[in-house]
Amino acid sequence: MVPKNLQGVLWSVDTDQLDLQKNKSYIVNQILAYGTWEHLRWLLKSYSREEIKKVFVEHPGKDYSPSAFNFAKNVLLELQNQPLDQTKYVKTFPRNIR
């Protein structure tokens, strides 16, 4: 179950309708991009760090501010040595349509 206190971060879907496995990409990216410390603690209790890293790398969400992207990538997930295309994450970059 996804707690109701996450509704503000997971605003596009009622938390009662979310499945932790089926909606993992949405949940992980939304919380990394918009969550508070409390939300991040819940995320780290609900998924392993490896699962979160895998979602972040393989299913990028274009919802991050530059600072949220850098914090998630370099501090939370310790992926500073992995080159990731910011244009796939940061919402202020234009989309690459090629």
ABEGO torsion letter per residue (X at the ends): XBBAAAAAABAABBAAABBAAAAAAAAAAAAAAABBAAAAAAAAAABBAAAAAAAAAABBBBABBAAAAAAAAAAAAGAAABBBBAAAABAABBBBAX
